[in-house]
Amino acid sequence: METNNEISALFTLIDDPDEEVFGLVSNKIVDYGKNIIPNLEHLWETTPNEEIQTRIELLIHRLHFTDLTEDYRQWNISGHHDMMLGAMLACKFQYPDISTTPVMQEIEKVRRNIWLELNNYLTPLEQINIVTSILYSYYGLKGGETNYKEPGEFLLNKTLEAKRGNQISNGILYLILCELLDIPVRAINIPKQFIIAYFKPGYSEENLPNPIHKIEFFIDATSGQVFTQDDVDSYFKRIAVPPVGSYFKPQSNKQVIQQLLEEFGKCFDNDKDKYKQVELMELVKLLD
């Protein structure tokens, strides 16, 4: 009963014009944890004042973000950084109540269609042609230029829902499917691109300063198009950057999710949403 009285007292102070008072009240409310969210939602529904509604929305967002930070902390210290889980946590930033089951079912449907076409006698290029054909032709995935005005195109759930993403979200879907199918592809760190490389057996992140000779070919995840080493060399000449070995090292799942969060953060580069960009950069640093 005392707790309810304290919550009610705090709620009456949400409209306090003094920012310092509101800051203290906010911190107290956030300390209650996500169990207080239904109370805040009820308050939002019964409050006609839009400014107070905005404050309540920010409080609910803060509570969800606190929860998400803990989820990413747990993911970071886990032994295997599961790519699908890392990408689904990014979806929770915008859609905190998202159910992972429909996303996993959709990915499993695509994985199964690819798996039925694969066999042990295929060359690497034939394997990738099957993945690309099922994902982009049969399933109908489309890709476009990275557009920071479309935050949904960075998120796995929205990419699957619309069957359209940018090079990062399409790339992450491609990597998830290949990981599930034991196809040795990894993202590499080519400037201003999200490129996937098919690695030959026996490459090692630790002892290869330049693993370029362990790469069979490259894949543009926007469309699934395959590139040769010559194509990549031409790109480096065009941007006047020397193609040093570090650009061809396989990225870990953690590095890929960091890149996703950083790029996703650029969607909120305006005064109204700047706090979201700051929060996403906090998550990037958390994963260092």
N, C-alpha and C positions, 0 to 999 in steps of 0.2 A: 504493500500500500504506500509506504514511504517513497519507494522508487517511482510509482505512478505520479505521486504528488510532485516529486522533483522534476520528472519529465514534463509535466503540465506547466510547472513554473518556468522551466527553460523555454518551452514552446511560446509562452507569452512574451518572451524577450527577443524572439526571432526578428520582430519588426523594429527593434531598437535602432534609432538613427545613428547612434554612436558606433562607429566601425570597430572601435576597441572592445566595446561591450559585446557586439555581435561576434567578434573573433573569439572571445572567451566562451560565449554561449555555444558557438560552433564546435569548439574543441571538446567541451563537456558532452555535447550530443554525440560526437563521433566516438568518444570513449565508450559509449554504450555498445558499439559494434553493430553489425548488420541486423540484429534482432529488432532494432528500433525503426527499421525502414517502413514496416506496415503502419506504424503510428504517424510517421512523417507523410506517407502517402495519403492517409486519411485526412491529415491536417491540410495537405495541398488541395484535396477535393472540396474541403469545406471553407477554403480561404478565397474570397473574391479578389483580393488585392494582387495584381500581377507581379509587383516588385517582391512581395513576400513569397509568392509562388516560385519566383526565380531563385530566391535564397534557399527555399526548401529543396528545389531541384539540385542546386549546388551541394547541399548537405548530403542528399541521397547519392550524388555522384562521388563525393569524397568517401563515403562509407563503402561504396562498391570498389573504389580505387584502392582503398586500404586492404580490402579482401583480395583484390587482384594482385597487389604487390606481394602479399604473402604466398599466393599461388605460384607466382613467378620465382619467388625465393626458393620454394620447395622444388620447383622444376630445375632451377639452376644447380641445386646441390645433389640432384638425383644422378645416378651413375650414367644412365642413358637419356640423352636429351631428345625425347620423342618429338619429331618434327610436327606431327599432326596436333599433339597436345600444345606445343608452343604456339602454333598458328591459331588454334582455337582460343587460347587465352587472349590473343590479340583481338579476336572477335568480341570477347567479353568486355573489352574497354568501351565499345559502343553499344553492345547488346548484353548487358550484365545477366539477364535471365535466359540467355540462349540455351537451348537443349542441344547437346552434342550428338545425340542419337541419329537424327535425320542426316546430319553431315556425314557421320561415319557410315551410315547405310548407303548414301549416295556414292561415296568413295569406294566402298566395297563392291557396289554394282559395276563401276567402271573397272576396278581391279580384276574382277572375275571375268569380264568380257575380254580383257587383255590376256589374262592367264590362259584362257581356253585356246588362244591362238599361238601361244608360245610353245617351243619345244627345245630340247638340248642341242639340236643340230643347226640352230640359226646362227648366223654371223652377228657381231655387234650391231652392224647397220640394219640388218633384217629385224633384230629385236626392237630397235628404236623406231623403225618404220611401222611396226605393229602398234607400239605404244602411241605414236603420233596419229596414226590412222584412226584408231579407236577413240582417242581423246578429242581430236579436232574435227574429224569427219563424221564418225558414227555418233559420238556423244554430242558434238556440235559446239565445243568450246571455241570462243572467239577471243582475240586479244587486240589491244589497242595501245596507243601511246600513253605513257604515264600522265595522268591528269589529276593534279592535286585538288581540283574542285570536286572530285568524285571519291570521297573516302571509302565508299563501299567497295570500290574496285581493288582495294588493298586486302580485303577480308575474305577468308576462305568460304564462309557461309554465303556471303553475297555473290561471290564468284560462281559458286555452284548453283545458286538460285537463279542467277541471270544468265549463266553459261557464258560469262564474259568477265575478263579481268585484265590487269596490266601485266607487264613482264615479271613482276615480283610474285603476285598472287598466282598467276598461271604457273610460274616456275616452281613455287612451293608445292602446288598440287602435283606437278610432274615429278618432283623429288619424292613426295610422299608415296606416289604410286610405284615408282621404281624401287624405293626402299622396301615396300611390301612384297615386291616381286623379285628381290635380290638382283636387280640390275645395277651394275657398278657406275652410276652417274653421281656427280657432285657439282654443286655450284662453285664457280671460280670467281676471282675478284677483278675482273676486267673493268677498267674505269668507265663509269656512266652506263654500264650495261648489266643485265642479270643474265649471265650465260652459264649453261650447264655443259659439263665435259664428261665424255664417256672414257673412263680410265681402264687401261689394260691391267690384268692381274699383276700383283707384286709391287704396286706403288706403295710408298710409305711417306706419311706426312713428315715424320721426324728426320729421316736421313736423305731426303732429296731436296737440295736447294732449288732445283729447277725441274719440276716433274713433267715438263712439256713433252718429253719423249715417251711418257707413259700415257699420253692422251691419244685416243683413236680419232676422235672428231668432236665437234662442238654442236650444241643445240640452242637455238633461240626459242626460249619458252613462250614468247608471245604467240608464235605461230607453229612451233614444232619444227621449223626449218633447220636442216643440218648444214653446218659450215665446216670448211676444211681449215687447215693451218694457214694456207695462203690467204684465205678470206680474213682471218684474224690478223695476220701480218699487215694486210692492206689497211685494216681499221686502225692499227697502231700508227701506221705512216700518216693516215689522214688526220689523226688527232695530235700528231707530232709528239708522241710519247714512246720512249724505248720500251720494248716488250720484255721487261725483267722477269726473273723466275717467280717472284712473289705473286704476280698476277695469275699464275697458273696453278697455285697451290689449292688443293681442295678445301673449301670452307666447311667448318663444322656446322652442325645443326644450330648450335647456339649463335654462331656468327650470322647465319642466315636470318634467324629470328631478330637479332639485333638490327640488322639492315632493314627488315620489314618494319620494325617499330620506329626506326629513325625516319624512313621515307614516309610512313603513315603520318608521323608527326608534322610533316610539311603541309599536310592538308589543313592544319589549324594555325597557320601563320597570319592571324589577324587579331585585332585587339579583343574582340568578343571571346574568341576560343583559345587565346594564347596559353591559358592555364593547362589546356589539354596537351599542347605541344611540350610544355615544361614537364608534365607528368610522364609522357611517353619517353622523354629523354632520361628521366629518373629511372625508368625501367631498363633502358639501354645500359645505363651505368651499373645498375644492380646486377646485370648479367656479365659484367667484365670479369 
